[in-house]
Amino acid sequence: TLMGLMDARDGQIVEYIERLNLFAQTLADQLNAAHEAGFDLQGAAGLPFFSYSTNSPAGSLRVNPAIAADPALIAAAIAPGAVGDGANASAIAQLRDVKMFDGGLFNSTEYFADLIGQMGSDGRAAAALVSARETVVESLRANYQALSGVNLDEEAVDLIRYQQVYNAAARLLSVSQAMMDALFAIGR
């Protein structure tokens, strides 16, 4: 069990974390670029919308604290001073359909669904492997019990046979004793 947990920790889980980090970093970079191309309500250029640590993008992804504190800094407009213009916000929303993962093969929804699907498939395969190995272990236990275990019926038959052998031996000794006594009585 311990070896299996260590293999999962050092193998598949690392792969899942790397894929999730790639997802978070790519999505944040694309959204930041789009957000920085727009303008906020005061006409200032957009700030990066997300911040993250390159060591662990998925674990450290955060909304820019300045934007979180003041929603007026959201760069929804495509041009400075265009109050009510949501063209940049629409462009940002369209990022969900852009194929930006795995060399342009997947959009964000498809990539994330593929990751979750892979985890489910790996989990199902691991459960099937555990079930198969439990079946092998149970079969080996049954074989071991068959070879080394005690069958009560066989033991009862053996006890009856040993009792009959003992009774026959006792009878032989009894007959031999009687015969010896008869022989010694003749010789006197």
N, C-alpha and C positions, 0 to 999 in steps of 0.2 A: 504494500500500500504506500509506504513511504517512498519507494523508488518511483512508483507511478506518479505521485504528487510532485516529486522533484523533476521528473521528465516533463510533466505538463507545465510546471513553472518555468523551466529553462527552455522549453521548446515552443509549444503551441501558444501559450499565453504571451510569450515575447513577440511572436508573429502577430497576434491580435493587437497588442499594444502598438507595435510599429505601424500597422495598417490604420489604427485609430488615430495615432499621431499624425500620419500623413493626411488623413481626412481632415483633421482639425486645422493643421497648418495650411494646407492648400485652400480650404474654404475661407479661412481667415485672411490669407494673403489676397485672394481674389476679391473678397468683399471689401477689404481695406483699400485696395487699388480703386475700386469703383466708388467707394465713399469719398476718398480723397479727390476724386475727379469732380465732385459736386460742391455745392455751396450751401452754407447754413442760413438761418433767418437773418443774420446780420450781414450776409454777403461775403463772409470769410470762407476760404477754402476748407474743405472737410478735413477732419482729423482722422487718424487711423481709428476704425471702429472697434477693433479688437486688439488686445495685447496678449502675448504668450511667451513662455520660456522655450527656447529652442531645444532644451533637454527633454521637455515633456509638454509638447503643445496641447495635447488633449487634457492633461491634468492641470494645466495652468491657464487655459483660455479664459479670458475675462473681457467684459465690455470695458472700453476705455472709461476710467473713473470720471473724467471731465464730462463725457457724454451722458453717463449714468446720472450725474448730478444735475445736468442741465440739458434736457431734451431739445432745446432750441439749437443745440450744436449739431443736430443730425443734418447732414448735408443732403437734403432731399431735392434741391433745385439743381438744374443743369447749368444755370447762369447766375452770376451774382445779382442780388437784389430782386430776383424773380419770386416774390412772395406768392405762395400758393402753387408754385410750379413743383410738381412731384415727379418730373421726368427721370431724375437720377434715382429716386426711390423705386420707380418702375424698373429701371435698368438693373438695380441691385436685386430686385425680386426675380428678374429673369435669369439670374445666375443659377437658380436651381435647375434650369434646363440645359445649361452649358456643359458640354462633355469635357471636363477638366481633369479627370482621374484616369490613371493607367494609360497614359498616352492618348487621351481623347476618346477612350472607349466607353467611359461611364460618366453620367452626371452625378450630382451628390446623392440623390435618392437611390439611384441604381448601385452606386458604390457601397453605400451604407447597407442596402438590402443584401448585396453580395457578401459583405462581411458578416452580417447576422446569419445569413444562410449557411456560410462556411462554418460558423461556430455551431449551428444546429446540426449540420451534417457530421462534423467531427465528434460532437457529443453523442449522436446516434451510433456512429461507428465504434466509439469507445464503449458504449453500453452493450453493443452486440459482442464486442471482444470480451468484456467482463462476463457476459452470460455464457459464451462458449468456453471460457476458461473455468468457470464454476462447474459447468457440465463435465469437463475433463477431470477436475478435482473430485467431484462426486463419484464419477466412474472409477477412478483410482481408489477411492476410499472403499467402495463396494467390493472391488477386486481384492483389496487388502483384507477386508473382513471375511470374504469368502475363503481366502487362503489361510488366514491366521485365527479367525474367529472360532468360537465354540458353538457347535450345533447341538442343542439340548436333546434332540431326538437321537442323534448318533451317539451321544454320551450315554443316554439311557440304555440303548441297545448294547453298548460296550459293557456297561455295568452288569446287565443280565448275563451276558456271555462270561464275564469274569466270575460272577457268582456261580454259574454252572460249572466252570472249570475248577473253582475252589471246592465245590461240593463233590465233584468227581474225584479230586485229589484226596479229600478227606475220606471219602468212601474207600478209595484204594488203600489208604493207610489203615483204615479200620479193618478191611478184609485181610490185609497183610498181617496185622497184629493178631487177628483171630487165627490165621493160618500158622503163624509162629507159635502161638500158645498151643495149638493142637499138635504141632510137631514136637514141641518140648514135652508135652504130656505123654506122648507115645514112647519117647525115649526114656522114661523113668521107669 
